[in-house]
Amino acid sequence: QVKLTESGGGLVQPGASLRLSCGVDGGTFGGYVRAWSRQVPGKEREIVASITYGGHQTWYTESVKGRFTISKDIGKNVVYLDMNDLKVEDTAVYYCSAHYPPAPDSWGQGTQVTVSA
């Protein structure tokens, strides 16, 4: 079974940076759109960034534009989310995912990001 695994979360102060990584075990997700989403308790999960398989197209939700960058290392099959100038409102569990309709979406277990003074 193909598995996504996130890493890189943690506790940081406002204005700090973090890099999240999403690796793949047991497969490649070739052709899939890859994405990062986040969720806080009591709210729906929101997609914050996505990247096409070849890495040529990216998308960001408005609140992270200019601060977050999604990228991928095709050779290593790893997707990154570089987060700069973190704000308290960025606190959430961050999930990576893979999408290739009509195949079922795949999700990782999540990594906690906490931004607090």
C-alpha atoms as an extended CHARMM CRD file, in Angstrom:
* protein
*
       117  EXT
         1         1  GLN       CA              0.0000000000        0.0000000000        0.0000000000  PROA      1               0.0000000000
         2         2  VAL       CA              1.3440000000        3.4100000000       -0.9790000000  PROA      2               0.0000000000
         3         3  LYS       CA              1.8050000000        5.6460000000        2.0410000000  PROA      3               0.0000000000
         4         4  LEU       CA              2.4290000000        9.3780000000        2.4500000000  PROA      4               0.0000000000
         5         5  THR       CA              4.4620000000       10.5420000000        5.4330000000  PROA      5               0.0000000000
         6         6  GLU       CA              4.8240000000       14.1420000000        6.5750000000  PROA      6               0.0000000000
         7         7  SER       CA              7.6540000000       15.5460000000        8.6780000000  PROA      7               0.0000000000
         8         8  GLY       CA              9.0470000000       18.9020000000        9.7430000000  PROA      8               0.0000000000
         9         9  GLY       CA              6.3120000000       20.2880000000       11.9420000000  PROA      9               0.0000000000
        10        10  GLY       CA              7.0150000000       21.9180000000       15.2670000000  PROA      10              0.0000000000
        11        11  LEU       CA              6.6010000000       24.8650000000       17.6130000000  PROA      11              0.0000000000
        12        12  VAL       CA              7.9210000000       28.1930000000       16.3780000000  PROA      12              0.0000000000
        13        13  GLN       CA              7.5020000000       31.8720000000       17.1310000000  PROA      13              0.0000000000
        14        14  PRO       CA              5.6790000000       34.2820000000       14.8320000000  PROA      14              0.0000000000
        15        15  GLY       CA              7.8810000000       35.3290000000       11.9390000000  PROA      15              0.0000000000
        16        16  ALA       CA              9.8450000000       32.0960000000       11.9080000000  PROA      16              0.0000000000
        17        17  SER       CA             10.1810000000       29.5930000000        9.0790000000  PROA      17              0.0000000000
        18        18  LEU       CA              9.5870000000       25.8690000000        8.7550000000  PROA      18              0.0000000000
        19        19  ARG       CA              9.9830000000       23.3250000000        5.9800000000  PROA      19              0.0000000000
        20        20  LEU       CA              7.5370000000       20.4550000000        5.7820000000  PROA      20              0.0000000000
        21        21  SER       CA              8.4090000000       17.3590000000        3.7910000000  PROA      21              0.0000000000
        22        22  CYS       CA              6.1620000000       14.6720000000        2.3800000000  PROA      22              0.0000000000
        23        23  GLY       CA              7.7060000000       11.3720000000        1.3810000000  PROA      23              0.0000000000
        24        24  VAL       CA              6.1670000000        8.3670000000       -0.3320000000  PROA      24              0.0000000000
        25        25  ASP       CA              6.6090000000        4.7430000000        0.7040000000  PROA      25              0.0000000000
        26        26  GLY       CA              5.5940000000        1.8230000000       -1.4660000000  PROA      26              0.0000000000
        27        27  GLY       CA              4.9710000000        3.6860000000       -4.7030000000  PROA      27              0.0000000000
        28        28  THR       CA              5.5270000000        6.8170000000       -6.7200000000  PROA      28              0.0000000000
        29        29  PHE       CA              2.1980000000        8.6310000000       -7.2680000000  PROA      29              0.0000000000
        30        30  GLY       CA              3.4210000000        9.2910000000      -10.7910000000  PROA      30              0.0000000000
        31        31  GLY       CA              1.1410000000       11.7600000000      -12.5720000000  PROA      31              0.0000000000
        32        32  TYR       CA             -0.6180000000       12.8070000000       -9.3970000000  PROA      32              0.0000000000
        33        33  VAL       CA             -1.2320000000       16.3710000000       -8.2800000000  PROA      33              0.0000000000
        34        34  ARG       CA              0.3020000000       16.7760000000       -4.8630000000  PROA      34              0.0000000000
        35        35  ALA       CA             -1.0030000000       19.1680000000       -2.2460000000  PROA      35              0.0000000000
        36        36  TRP       CA             -0.6620000000       20.4470000000        1.2840000000  PROA      36              0.0000000000
        37        37  SER       CA             -3.7400000000       21.1070000000        3.3850000000  PROA      37              0.0000000000
        38        38  ARG       CA             -4.2770000000       22.1540000000        6.9740000000  PROA      38              0.0000000000
        39        39  GLN       CA             -6.9390000000       21.7220000000        9.5800000000  PROA      39              0.0000000000
        40        40  VAL       CA             -7.6790000000       23.2330000000       12.9630000000  PROA      40              0.0000000000
        41        41  PRO       CA            -10.1450000000       21.7190000000       15.4380000000  PROA      41              0.0000000000
        42        42  GLY       CA            -13.7170000000       22.5770000000       14.5910000000  PROA      42              0.0000000000
        43        43  LYS       CA            -12.9570000000       23.7460000000       11.0630000000  PROA      43              0.0000000000
        44        44  GLU       CA            -12.9070000000       22.0920000000        7.6690000000  PROA      44              0.0000000000
        45        45  ARG       CA             -9.6290000000       21.0530000000        6.1500000000  PROA      45              0.0000000000
        46        46  GLU       CA             -8.4090000000       23.6380000000        3.6340000000  PROA      46              0.0000000000
        47        47  ILE       CA             -5.9730000000       23.1750000000        0.7850000000  PROA      47              0.0000000000
        48        48  VAL       CA             -3.1450000000       25.7030000000        1.1050000000  PROA      48              0.0000000000
        49        49  ALA       CA             -0.9650000000       24.7780000000       -1.8620000000  PROA      49              0.0000000000
        50        50  SER       CA             -0.7760000000       22.3240000000       -4.7410000000  PROA      50              0.0000000000
        51        51  ILE       CA              1.7010000000       21.3740000000       -7.4400000000  PROA      51              0.0000000000
        52        52  THR       CA              1.3490000000       19.3970000000      -10.6510000000  PROA      52              0.0000000000
        53        53  TYR       CA              3.3370000000       16.2190000000      -11.2140000000  PROA      53              0.0000000000
        54        54  GLY       CA              5.9550000000       17.9470000000      -13.3580000000  PROA      54              0.0000000000
        55        55  GLY       CA              6.1270000000       20.8630000000      -10.9530000000  PROA      55              0.0000000000
        56        56  HSD       CA              5.2820000000       23.4080000000      -13.6310000000  PROA      56              0.0000000000
        57        57  GLN       CA              2.0750000000       24.6940000000      -12.0820000000  PROA      57              0.0000000000
        58        58  THR       CA              1.4280000000       25.6810000000       -8.5030000000  PROA      58              0.0000000000
        59        59  TRP       CA             -1.5470000000       27.1080000000       -6.6620000000  PROA      59              0.0000000000
        60        60  TYR       CA             -1.8170000000       28.8170000000       -3.2740000000  PROA      60              0.0000000000
        61        61  THR       CA             -4.6820000000       29.8900000000       -1.1160000000  PROA      61              0.0000000000
        62        62  GLU       CA             -4.7500000000       33.6520000000       -0.7200000000  PROA      62              0.0000000000
        63        63  SER       CA             -3.7160000000       33.7310000000        2.9300000000  PROA      63              0.0000000000
        64        64  VAL       CA             -0.3370000000       32.0760000000        2.2680000000  PROA      64              0.0000000000
        65        65  LYS       CA              0.6230000000       33.6880000000       -1.0390000000  PROA      65              0.0000000000
        66        66  GLY       CA              4.0630000000       35.2440000000       -0.8300000000  PROA      66              0.0000000000
        67        67  ARG       CA              4.8990000000       33.3460000000        2.3580000000  PROA      67              0.0000000000
        68        68  PHE       CA              4.5930000000       29.6380000000        1.4630000000  PROA      68              0.0000000000
        69        69  THR       CA              6.2710000000       27.8160000000       -1.3870000000  PROA      69              0.0000000000
        70        70  ILE       CA              5.4330000000       24.3090000000       -2.5580000000  PROA      70              0.0000000000
        71        71  SER       CA              8.0630000000       22.4030000000       -4.4830000000  PROA      71              0.0000000000
        72        72  LYS       CA              9.0120000000       18.8600000000       -5.3000000000  PROA      72              0.0000000000
        73        73  ASP       CA             12.0630000000       16.7340000000       -5.8710000000  PROA      73              0.0000000000
        74        74  ILE       CA             10.8920000000       14.2850000000       -8.5340000000  PROA      74              0.0000000000
        75        75  GLY       CA             13.9720000000       12.1100000000       -8.1750000000  PROA      75              0.0000000000
        76        76  LYS       CA             13.4440000000       11.7160000000       -4.4320000000  PROA      76              0.0000000000
        77        77  ASN       CA              9.6480000000       11.7230000000       -4.7800000000  PROA      77              0.0000000000
        78        78  VAL       CA              9.3890000000       14.2860000000       -2.0070000000  PROA      78              0.0000000000
        79        79  VAL       CA              7.1350000000       17.3310000000       -1.8770000000  PROA      79              0.0000000000
        80        80  TYR       CA              8.0810000000       20.2750000000        0.3020000000  PROA      80              0.0000000000
        81        81  LEU       CA              6.2190000000       23.1800000000        1.8050000000  PROA      81              0.0000000000
        82        82  ASP       CA              8.4880000000       26.0520000000        2.7740000000  PROA      82              0.0000000000
        83        83  MET       CA              6.6740000000       28.3230000000        5.1860000000  PROA      83              0.0000000000
        84        84  ASN       CA              8.0810000000       31.7590000000        5.9310000000  PROA      84              0.0000000000
        85        85  ASP       CA              6.8850000000       34.6140000000        8.1240000000  PROA      85              0.0000000000
        86        86  LEU       CA              4.6430000000       32.2290000000       10.0130000000  PROA      86              0.0000000000
        87        87  LYS       CA              1.6600000000       33.6910000000       11.8000000000  PROA      87              0.0000000000
        88        88  VAL       CA             -0.3450000000       32.4850000000       14.7730000000  PROA      88              0.0000000000
        89        89  GLU       CA             -3.2360000000       31.7730000000       12.4130000000  PROA      89              0.0000000000
        90        90  ASP       CA             -1.0530000000       29.2800000000       10.5060000000  PROA      90              0.0000000000
        91        91  THR       CA             -1.2640000000       26.9610000000       13.5070000000  PROA      91              0.0000000000
        92        92  ALA       CA             -2.8350000000       23.6970000000       12.3370000000  PROA      92              0.0000000000
        93        93  VAL       CA             -2.2060000000       20.0840000000       11.5160000000  PROA      93              0.0000000000
        94        94  TYR       CA             -0.7210000000       19.9970000000        8.0330000000  PROA      94              0.0000000000
        95        95  TYR       CA             -1.4620000000       17.1050000000        5.7000000000  PROA      95              0.0000000000
        96        96  CYS       CA              0.0490000000       16.1560000000        2.3870000000  PROA      96              0.0000000000
        97        97  SER       CA             -2.0360000000       14.4440000000       -0.2320000000  PROA      97              0.0000000000
        98        98  ALA       CA             -2.0110000000       12.9890000000       -3.7300000000  PROA      98              0.0000000000
        99        99  HSD       CA             -4.8290000000       13.3640000000       -6.2430000000  PROA      99              0.0000000000
       100       100  TYR       CA             -5.4790000000       11.7000000000       -9.6120000000  PROA      100             0.0000000000
       101       101  PRO       CA             -9.1960000000       11.3910000000      -10.3280000000  PROA      101             0.0000000000
       102       102  PRO       CA            -10.9360000000        9.0030000000      -10.5290000000  PROA      102             0.0000000000
       103       103  ALA       CA             -8.4740000000        7.1980000000       -8.2530000000  PROA      103             0.0000000000
       104       104  PRO       CA             -9.1530000000        7.7380000000       -4.5350000000  PROA      104             0.0000000000
       105       105  ASP       CA             -7.2710000000       10.5870000000       -2.8980000000  PROA      105             0.0000000000
       106       106  SER       CA             -4.4030000000        9.5970000000       -0.6120000000  PROA      106             0.0000000000
       107       107  TRP       CA             -3.5830000000       11.4460000000        2.6050000000  PROA      107             0.0000000000
       108       108  GLY       CA             -0.7930000000       11.3900000000        5.1230000000  PROA      108             0.0000000000
       109       109  GLN       CA             -1.2720000000       11.2690000000        8.8970000000  PROA      109             0.0000000000
       110       110  GLY       CA             -0.4400000000       14.9370000000        9.3990000000  PROA      110             0.0000000000
       111       111  THR       CA              2.1820000000       16.9650000000       11.2050000000  PROA      111             0.0000000000
       112       112  GLN       CA              1.4500000000       19.6350000000       13.8140000000  PROA      112             0.0000000000
       113       113  VAL       CA              2.5960000000       23.2030000000       13.2260000000  PROA      113             0.0000000000
       114       114  THR       CA              2.1880000000       25.5540000000       16.1640000000  PROA      114             0.0000000000
       115       115  VAL       CA              3.0290000000       29.2400000000       15.9150000000  PROA      115             0.0000000000
       116       116  SER       CA              3.0530000000       30.9220000000       19.2910000000  PROA      116             0.0000000000
       117       117  ALA       CA              4.8970000000       33.6600000000       21.1060000000  PROA      117             0.0000000000
